[in-house]
Amino acid sequence: MIMTVKLEYSFYALEDCFSSAISTKQHTFAEGLVAYIGGVDEAKFNVFLQRQPHPQPEQLISDVKEFFKKNDISSWAYVVPSNLGTPTLQNAIKTHGLHFDEAGTAMCCALSTSVQSAIEPEVPLIIQSADVNKTGWLQIMKDAFGGTDETNAQYAQALDRAKAKGTNMLHFLGTQEGEPICAITLTFLHDGVRIDNVSTTPTHQRLGYSTQMVQFSMNLAHILGYKYCVLEASADGLSMYQRLGFGEIFTNHVYSYTS
């Protein structure tokens, strides 16, 4: 139980580091109840994170809706661990018109030893700083995750905000013969690293390239002296991370709201 609580704390600390770095505004409603406005016109960048139980979930969600409304945010996401999903909370979610989107698995991997290489793609990637081709890196984000030219530009501005705030964040690009194939982001805090933006162009997916990018990141973190990596895996990526040694901490349920 103590280890689980420690892992949760480490995950949340890195989640807050990344979220606060890219956001234009954040608001704490109470301990463990925080909202972020990411400056990107997509629900997943404007989030309310509930990490603790609340005695009046219907009032809480009402307050969250009012917060986003006052800040002219029409679409946002509500993220809550599955073990907090009581019948009372579920009724409040339904009453306020939130819709279930997906489950995400918070995961952690200790970096006590360097990561062993799994089967590599037939043609391995050349991995380097995304500074060599920022446009290509952002195009991978758009191709892999969707969005528009406008939201892509907004995300570029969000990453510039993180840099201006002095956040220890690095972005890497994987290429073949100069063609951008994969992207990844690492955020460093204390003795941990958070992995985000793991993405591959649609024509190169399911060929082992994302695995190679994550292995590279884990090895780099180990070499730099960090002790563990955390990330939040989608259902599609869960098996890959398990093969790389990541274990589950808890499961989040993600709901969306559009006014």
C-alpha positions as CSV (number, residue, x, y, z in Angstrom):
1,M,0.0,0.0,0.0
2,I,2.8,2.4,0.9
3,M,4.6,1.7,-2.4
4,T,1.4,2.2,-4.3
5,V,0.9,5.6,-2.7
6,K,4.5,6.6,-3.4
7,L,4.1,5.7,-7.1
8,E,0.8,7.6,-7.3
9,Y,2.5,10.7,-5.8
10,S,5.5,10.4,-8.3
11,F,3.1,10.0,-11.2
12,Y,1.0,13.0,-10.1
13,A,4.1,15.2,-9.5
14,L,5.3,14.6,-13.1
15,E,1.8,15.0,-14.5
16,D,1.5,18.4,-12.8
17,C,5.0,19.4,-14.0
18,F,4.1,18.7,-17.6
19,S,0.6,20.1,-17.4
20,S,1.5,23.3,-15.6
21,A,4.4,23.9,-18.0
22,I,2.3,23.9,-21.2
23,S,-0.8,25.6,-19.7
24,T,-1.9,29.2,-19.7
25,K,-3.8,28.9,-16.4
26,Q,-4.5,26.4,-13.6
27,H,-6.8,26.4,-10.7
28,T,-6.8,24.2,-7.6
29,F,-10.3,23.6,-6.2
30,A,-9.0,21.6,-3.2
31,E,-6.2,19.2,-2.5
32,G,-6.1,16.7,-5.3
33,L,-8.6,18.6,-7.4
34,V,-6.9,20.7,-10.1
35,A,-7.9,22.1,-13.5
36,Y,-5.5,23.1,-16.4
37,I,-6.2,25.3,-19.4
38,G,-3.7,24.2,-22.1
39,G,-4.2,27.0,-24.6
40,V,-5.1,24.4,-27.3
41,D,-8.7,24.1,-28.7
42,E,-9.0,20.4,-27.9
43,A,-10.7,18.9,-24.9
44,K,-7.7,16.8,-23.9
45,F,-5.6,19.9,-23.3
46,N,-8.2,21.5,-21.0
47,V,-8.5,19.1,-18.2
48,F,-9.9,18.7,-14.7
49,L,-8.0,16.1,-12.6
50,Q,-9.8,14.6,-9.6
51,R,-7.4,12.6,-7.5
52,Q,-9.3,12.5,-4.2
53,P,-12.9,11.7,-3.3
54,H,-15.3,14.6,-2.9
55,P,-18.3,14.6,-0.7
56,Q,-20.5,16.5,-3.2
57,P,-19.5,15.4,-6.7
58,E,-22.5,17.1,-8.4
59,Q,-21.5,20.4,-6.9
60,L,-17.9,19.8,-7.7
61,I,-18.6,19.2,-11.4
62,S,-20.9,22.2,-11.5
63,D,-18.0,24.3,-10.1
64,V,-15.6,22.9,-12.7
65,K,-18.1,23.6,-15.5
66,E,-18.3,27.2,-14.3
67,F,-14.5,27.6,-14.2
68,F,-14.1,26.5,-17.8
69,K,-17.1,28.6,-18.9
70,K,-15.6,31.7,-17.3
71,N,-12.4,31.1,-19.3
72,D,-14.3,30.6,-22.6
73,I,-13.4,26.9,-22.8
74,S,-16.3,25.0,-24.5
75,S,-14.7,21.5,-24.6
76,W,-12.8,19.9,-21.7
77,A,-11.9,16.6,-20.2
78,Y,-12.6,15.2,-16.8
79,V,-10.1,12.6,-15.5
80,V,-10.8,10.5,-12.5
81,P,-9.2,7.2,-11.2
82,S,-11.6,4.3,-11.7
83,N,-11.6,3.5,-7.9
84,L,-13.3,6.8,-7.2
85,G,-16.2,6.0,-9.5
86,T,-18.9,5.6,-6.9
87,P,-22.6,5.5,-7.9
88,T,-23.0,9.0,-6.6
89,L,-20.2,10.2,-8.9
90,Q,-21.6,8.3,-11.9
91,N,-25.0,9.9,-11.4
92,A,-23.4,13.4,-11.2
93,I,-21.4,12.7,-14.4
94,K,-24.6,11.7,-16.2
95,T,-26.6,14.6,-14.8
96,H,-24.0,17.1,-16.1
97,G,-23.9,15.6,-19.5
98,L,-20.3,14.3,-19.5
99,H,-19.6,11.4,-21.8
100,F,-17.1,8.5,-21.3
101,D,-14.2,8.7,-23.8
102,E,-11.6,6.1,-22.8
103,A,-9.6,4.5,-20.1
104,G,-5.9,5.4,-19.5
105,T,-3.5,3.3,-17.5
106,A,-1.0,5.2,-15.3
107,M,2.3,3.2,-15.5
108,C,5.8,3.2,-14.0
109,C,9.1,1.5,-14.7
110,A,12.1,1.4,-12.5
111,L,15.4,2.3,-14.3
112,S,17.7,0.3,-12.0
113,T,19.5,-1.2,-15.0
114,S,19.7,-0.1,-18.6
115,V,16.9,-1.2,-20.9
116,Q,17.6,-4.3,-22.9
117,S,16.9,-3.9,-26.6
118,A,13.9,-5.8,-27.9
119,I,13.4,-6.7,-31.6
120,E,14.2,-3.6,-33.6
121,P,12.6,-2.5,-36.8
122,E,14.2,-3.8,-40.0
123,V,15.5,-0.3,-40.6
124,P,16.2,1.4,-37.3
125,L,15.5,5.0,-36.7
126,I,18.0,7.8,-36.4
127,I,16.9,9.6,-33.2
128,Q,17.9,13.2,-32.5
129,S,16.7,16.4,-30.9
130,A,13.5,17.6,-32.5
131,D,15.2,21.0,-32.8
132,V,16.6,19.7,-36.1
133,N,13.1,19.6,-37.6
134,K,10.4,21.2,-35.4
135,T,8.0,21.3,-38.3
136,G,8.4,17.6,-39.0
137,W,8.0,16.8,-35.3
138,L,4.7,18.7,-35.1
139,Q,3.5,17.2,-38.4
140,I,3.9,13.7,-36.7
141,M,1.7,15.0,-33.9
142,K,-1.0,16.0,-36.3
143,D,-0.8,12.9,-38.4
144,A,-0.9,10.5,-35.4
145,F,-3.3,12.3,-33.1
146,G,-5.4,14.4,-35.5
147,G,-6.2,18.1,-35.0
148,T,-5.9,21.0,-37.3
149,D,-3.2,23.3,-38.5
150,E,-4.5,25.8,-35.9
151,T,-4.4,23.4,-33.0
152,N,-1.0,22.2,-34.1
153,A,0.2,25.8,-34.0
154,Q,-1.3,26.2,-30.6
155,Y,0.5,23.2,-29.3
156,A,3.7,24.5,-30.6
157,Q,3.1,27.7,-28.6
158,A,2.3,25.5,-25.5
159,L,5.7,23.8,-25.8
160,D,7.3,27.2,-26.2
161,R,5.6,28.3,-22.9
162,A,7.1,25.2,-21.2
163,K,10.6,26.2,-22.5
164,A,10.1,29.8,-21.3
165,K,9.2,28.6,-17.9
166,G,12.4,26.7,-17.6
167,T,10.8,23.2,-17.6
168,N,13.3,20.4,-18.1
169,M,11.6,19.0,-21.2
170,L,13.2,17.4,-24.3
171,H,11.6,16.4,-27.6
172,F,13.0,13.8,-29.9
173,L,12.5,13.0,-33.5
174,G,13.0,9.6,-35.2
175,T,13.8,9.6,-38.9
176,Q,14.7,7.3,-41.8
177,E,16.6,8.9,-44.7
178,G,15.6,12.3,-43.4
179,E,11.9,11.4,-43.3
180,P,10.2,12.1,-39.9
181,I,8.7,8.8,-38.6
182,C,8.3,9.1,-34.8
183,A,8.2,11.6,-32.0
184,I,8.4,11.6,-28.2
185,T,8.6,14.1,-25.3
186,L,10.4,13.6,-22.0
187,T,9.8,15.8,-18.9
188,F,12.4,15.5,-16.1
189,L,11.6,16.2,-12.4
190,H,13.6,15.2,-9.3
191,D,14.6,11.5,-10.0
192,G,11.8,10.7,-12.4
193,V,10.9,11.1,-16.1
194,R,7.5,11.4,-17.8
195,I,7.0,10.2,-21.3
196,D,4.5,11.9,-23.6
197,N,3.7,12.4,-27.3
198,V,4.7,8.9,-28.3
199,S,3.6,9.0,-31.9
200,T,4.3,7.4,-35.3
201,T,3.1,8.4,-38.7
202,P,0.1,6.2,-39.8
203,T,2.1,4.6,-42.6
204,H,4.8,3.3,-40.2
205,Q,2.6,2.2,-37.2
206,R,2.8,-1.3,-35.7
207,L,6.3,-1.8,-37.1
208,G,8.2,-1.4,-33.8
209,Y,9.2,2.3,-34.2
210,S,7.4,3.6,-31.1
211,T,9.0,0.8,-29.1
212,Q,12.4,1.9,-30.3
213,M,11.7,5.5,-29.3
214,V,10.5,4.5,-25.9
215,Q,13.6,2.3,-25.4
216,F,15.9,5.1,-26.5
217,S,14.1,7.4,-23.9
218,M,14.4,4.9,-21.1
219,N,18.1,4.3,-21.8
220,L,18.8,8.0,-22.0
221,A,17.0,8.6,-18.6
222,H,19.1,5.8,-17.1
223,I,22.3,7.2,-18.4
224,L,21.4,10.7,-17.0
225,G,20.9,9.1,-13.6
226,Y,17.1,9.1,-13.3
227,K,15.5,6.3,-11.4
228,Y,12.1,5.7,-13.0
229,C,9.8,6.6,-15.9
230,V,6.1,7.2,-15.8
231,L,3.5,7.5,-18.5
232,E,-0.2,7.1,-19.2
233,A,-1.0,4.4,-21.7
234,S,-4.0,4.1,-24.0
235,A,-5.5,0.7,-24.6
236,D,-3.7,0.4,-27.9
237,G,-0.3,1.1,-26.3
238,L,-0.7,-0.9,-23.1
239,S,0.9,-4.2,-24.3
240,M,4.0,-2.4,-25.7
241,Y,4.7,-0.7,-22.4
242,Q,4.2,-4.0,-20.5
243,R,6.7,-5.7,-22.7
244,L,9.2,-2.9,-21.9
245,G,8.8,-3.5,-18.1
246,F,6.1,-0.9,-17.2
247,G,3.7,-1.9,-14.5
248,E,0.2,-0.5,-13.8
249,I,-0.3,2.0,-10.9
250,F,-4.0,2.8,-11.4
251,T,-6.5,3.3,-14.2
252,N,-8.1,6.6,-15.1
253,H,-11.5,7.1,-16.7
254,V,-11.6,10.0,-19.1
255,Y,-14.9,11.9,-19.8
256,S,-15.5,14.8,-22.1
257,Y,-17.8,17.8,-22.0
258,T,-18.8,20.2,-24.7
259,S,-21.1,23.1,-24.1
